[in-house]
Amino acid sequence: MNEQETDRQLTVDLLIKNALVFDGETSLSAATVAVKGESIVFVGYQTDFEKTSWLVEDKVTEVLDATGLLVTPGLIDCHTHIVHGGDRSHEYALRAAGRSYLEIAASGGGIKSTVRATRQASIDALVRLARPRLDRLLDRGVTAVEIKSGYGLSCDSELKILEAIKRLDSEYRINIVATFLGAHTIPSEYSGQRDDYVKLVIEEMLPAVAAGGLADFCDVFVEKSAFTVEEAEKILHAAQQVGLKPKLHADQLSFGGGAELAGRVSATSADHLEYVSGDGIKSMRDAGTVAVLLPGASLFLGDNENAPARRLIDGGVSVALATDCNPGTCMTENLHLMMTLAMSRLKMSAEEVFRAVTSNAAKAIGLESSCGYLREGRRADIAIFEAKTLADLPYQMGRNLTRQVYVAGQLAIDRAAS
């Protein structure tokens, strides 16, 4: 191999220098990030980079002076429901007039309203509706996202949603993780036949999902209006038998023992947790279950009960944040706003918040070995923000400070050029 070929192999494609870098765990001032192909090859100080064998070549290496900018791993939205049909803005007006979420659900609204619209939509329509939602996530620096089913509640319709998620995954370079949520609520046609619906989920839906390789996780909503702890445990054990990892919607609207169950079944995450108990926190800690907090949902619902982030963190539980983007209780793709709410309402520090949307969020969807960190050898999913400190981004409430987004080393968003 001649010298010219060696130089070509060692020439980096992208060099970001003079940045405030948050690597997924800690921050580093006036730092450098270097990328070759799809991978990060260096993170650290420029003087140390110059001691390596990596080269910077004019007209080959893109050099970005990031003075005054914040560079982080691509953000991760680890709990969304963005594949659905229909609209529930009228329910928002009902809640403003004093109706509760449970009252609206009992009268045929809530999840069941979205189920009707989603069942009527084709796969093409579901994909078409979801694309702009994904685009808005990417525009704010999100390079990995979990998408749940749960608005079909029949075998055919649940599979249809998961097929739509699979198609989106093939269209986008970002990481998309699919979660089966057939146990979201009892559908209208099974009213009074709970056992039959649980049997359908276990004996028909789960085997079909697993056979098609359509999901990585199985989630169950444990709540008075949804499933009991006993039903959830039965479903999650069946899911594990077909290779799906357990997750839970837990303790959102009332205490229900969901967090304790999450520990018993070694769930990857338990999400919401506004009413989590001390025993639930210990159970999650012992099992290594991530707490995914969704402050936008309680805000949207007008609920004054916030998830106890400080108790969870101080209790040794890893905390992640997500949008919970869904048509009924939090219709937003603004993960930055969730970061603001986490600081102002959940009393998390800026560093804890950034961990919650990078490394901890990656752990919540099983991507910790590939996403959520700026480390040598990791995929070059990188977000760059117009922020001088970690607190700047959540401080600028509602604004999009995203400047550039790289997905697998390729520039995907360039707001600086617009």
N, C-alpha and C positions, 0 to 999 in steps of 0.2 A: 504494500500500500504506500503510495507516494505522499509527500507532505501536504499537497493540495487536497487530496481525499481525506486525510486525517483532519485537516482544518475544517472541512465541510461537516464532518461528523461531530466535531466539538463546538461548532458555532451555534450559539443559542438563537432561538427565533424571536424571543421577547425578553427584554430586560426592563424591569420596573425598579426605579431607584429613588432614593430620598423620601421614602414613604413611611407613614405610620402604619406598621403591619400588625394586624391581629391574626395569629396563626391558628386559631381555634381553641387555644388555651390561655395564652398571654400575649401582651403587646410588645412591640420592639420599635423604637424610634429611629428615624433616618436609615431605614433598612432597604434591602434589595431582594427582589424575587426574580429568578430566571427560569425561563420555560424553553424546553426543547420538544418539538412535536406536541404530543398530548400531555406531556408530563412536566411537573415541577422538578427542576434539577438543582436549585439552590434557594435557600431562604436564610438571610443573615445580613451582616454588614458588608458594604461594598469593598472595604479593604480585605476582608476574608475571601470574597468572591474573586478578587484579582489574584489571589494566591492559588486558585484552582486551575485546572487545565481548560476550563470553559473559555471560549473566545467570543468577542463581540466584533462583528464585521460590518463595515459600512454597506448600505444597500441590501443587507441580508437580515440583520438584526433590527427589529423594531425596538427603539429605545424610548421609554416613557419616563419623563421626569415627573415624579409624583409628589413633589414638594407641596405641602399643604393638603395632601389627600390621604384618605384612609383606604388601605387595601386589606381585604378579608377573603376567606374562603367564600365561594358561592354560597348564598344563604339557602336554607332548607326549610320548606314549609311542610311539616311532618303530620298534618291533619287537615285534609280538605275533602269536600264533597262536590267538586266542580263539574262532574258529569251528571246532568239532570235536565229535565224539561220543566217548563212552566215557570210561574212567577207568583210570589206570595206577598207582594207589596201591600195588598189589602189587609193582610193579617197584621202588618206593622201598624197600620192605622187602628185596628181593633185593640192592639196592646196599648197604644197611646190613649185609648178611650177607657182603659182599665181592665180589659180582659186578660187573663193569664194565659201562659203557654199551654198549660194543661187543660184549661177550659176550651180553648180554641181547638185543641186536638180531640177533645171529647165530642165536639160538635161536627166532626168530619174534616176539620182543617189540619194544619200541621203537616207532618210527614205524609199522611195519607193523601193530602192534596197534591203534593209533588209526585207521589206514586202514580196517581191517575194520569198526570201529564207525561211522565216519563214512560209509562207503558205504551202510550199512544205514539211516542217518537221512534223513528227509525234509528239504526246505528249511525247512518250518515248525518241525521239531524243532531244527534247527541254529540258527535264529533265536531260538527260545525258550531254548535253552541259553546262547546268547551274551549275551542281554540283561542278566542279572544281573552278568556279567563286565564289560560296558561300564558298568553303573551303579556298580560298585565303583570303576572308574577315575575316573569323573566325581566321585564322592564325595570323591576325594582331589585334586581340582583339575585333572584331565586334560581338556582341551577339544579335543584332536586326537589321533588314534590311527591307526597303520598296522596293518592286519590282512592276514595272509598266508593263501593257500590252502595246498595241499601235503599234505593228508590224504585226497585222493581218488585221485590217481595213475592215473586213467583220464580220458578226455576228458569223459564225462558227469558224473563225480563232481567233478572240478575245477571245471567250469562250475557245478555245483550249489552248491559252497562260495562261489564268487564271486557268484552270484545272491543267496545269503544275506547276504553282505557288502553288496551293493547295496541290499537291503531294509532292513538296519540303517541304512545311510546315509540312506535316505528317512525313517526313523522318528526319528532323533536330529538335533538341531541342531548337535552337535559335528562337527568335520571328520573324516571317515573316508577314509583312503587305502587302496586295495586293491592288493595285490601278488600276482602269479601265481607260485606256487612248485611247479609241476608236477614240476620236477627237484629233489625233496626227497630221494628215494631211489629205487632200482629196485624196483618192486612185485614181489611173489612170483611172479606169473604170467609175468614176464619174466626170471626167474632164468636166467642163462646166455644171455640174448638182449639184452644191453646196447644194442647198436647199434640194434636194433629199437625199443627204448623211446625212445632219444634221437630217432630218426626220428619216432616218434609225437608227441613233444613239439613238435618243429619243424614237422612237416607237418600235424598235425591240431589240437593243442591251441592253439598260439600263434595261428594264423589265426582260430580260433573265439573266443578271448579278445578279440582285437583287433576282430573284426567286431561283437561284442556290446558293445564299450566297457566291458569288465568290470574292467580293471585299468590302473594307471598304470605299474607296474614289473614286471619279470621278475627273479626271484631264483633262484640255483642254489646248492645245498649242495656245496661242494668238500671232500671228506673221503674217507678210505679206505673207509668204509662207504657212501659216496654216489657222487659224480661226480668224474672226473678233471679236471684243468685243461683238457685238450684238449676233452673233452666239454662242459665249461662254456662255453668260449670259442665253440664252435660254436653252442650254444643261445643265448647272449647276443647274438651277431652276428645270428642269425635274429630274435631279439626286437626288436632295434633296427630291423630292416628293416620290421617291422609297427608301429612307433611306441611300443614299450615300452622304458622306460629300465632299464639294468642295475643289479642289486644282487648281492651275494654273501654267503653264509655262508662265512667264510674262517678257516682256521688255528685252529679251535676245539679240536680234540682232539689235533692233531698239526700240524706244519708241512706245508703242502701247496702253497704257491705261490699261494694265493688272493688275497693282497693285491697281489702283483705283477700278477696278471691283472686285478684291479680297476682298477689304473692304466692298463693297456693298453687296456681297453675303456671308460675314462672312467666307471666306475661311480659312481652317486650316493652309495652307501655300501658299505662292507665291514664285516661285523658279526661279533662275537665276538673274534677276533684274539689269543687267549691265546698262540699260538705264532708270531706275526708276526715276520718277519725285518727286519733293517735295510734291505735292498733293497726289501722290501714297503712299509715306512714311506715311503721316498723316492718310490716309485712312486705311492703314494696322495697324498702331498703335491703332487707335480707335476701330478697329474690333478684336484686339488681334491676328492678322494673323502673323505667323512666317515667316521670310525671310530665305529661304534656299539658300545659296550661293554656287556656283559650280565653284571655281576658276580654276579647271583642264580643264573645257570646253573652257574657253577663252584662256588659255595657249595653248591648243591643236590646237585650230583654228587659233592661231597666232593673236588674237585680242588684241589690246592694251587697250581696254576699260574694266576696272575692276568694279565689283559691289561695290557700295559705302558703304562698311561696316561701316565706322565711322559715316557717315550721318544717316544710319539706326539705329545704336546703340544709338547715341546721340539723335536721334529722338524718342526714346522709343520703338523701335521694337526689339523683340527677334530674334537673329540671330543664325541660325544653318549652318552646313557645311555638304556636302555630296560629293561622288565621281562622281555622274552622270554616272556611269559605263555604257557605251553603245558603239555599234560598229562603230559609225560614228564620234562622237565629243569628246570622252574621254574614250578610251578603257583601263581602269585601275581599279583595286580593291584596290588601295593603298590610304586608307583614311588618313594615316599619312602624305603623300605628300600633301594632301589638307590642312592639318594643317600647314605645312611649307609655302605653298603659301598664306594662310590666314595671317600669320605673315609678310611675306616679301612683298606681293603685296597688301593686303587689310588693312595692318597696325593694325591688331587686337593684343591684348595682349595675352600672353600664357594662362592666366586664362579665357579670353573670348573664346579662341580657344577650350579649354577643355569643357567649357559649351556648345559650339556649336556642339560638337560631343557626348554629354551625355544628360543633362537635356533639353536643347533647342531642340535637335534633337528628343528626346522622345515626346516633345510637338508637333513637326511638323508632327508626324504620329499617334497622339492620344494615346500614351503609357505613358504619364507622371505619371499616377497613379501606374504604375508597373515597369517601366524601367528608366534608366538615373540617378539614385541616389544610393549612398550607405547609406541606412537608415534602422533603425530597422523595421522589418516587410516586407521589400522589398525582391523580389526574388534575390537570390545570384548569379547575373551575374557580374563577377569580372574580370578585366584585370590587369595583373601585368607586369610592364615594367622595363627594365634595364636603369633607368633614375633617377638621383638624384634630379632634379628639373623639374617643369612643362615644362620649355623651352627646356630641353634636347631632348625630343622626336621630336618636329618639327625641332630643330637645326640639328639633325643627318639626313639630307635630304636623303630620299630614303632607309635608313636602316630599317630593321625590329627589333626593340628593344623589341618586345613582349617576355615575359618569360613564363608566364602561363596564361591560360584563364579558368575560371570556368563558367559553364552554369547551372543555377539552383542548385548550390552547388556541381556539379560534374566536375571533371577535364576533360576538353575537349582538351586543347593544353598544352603540356609541352615541350617547346623548351630548357629548362634548362637541360633536360635529354638527349638531342641529341648531 
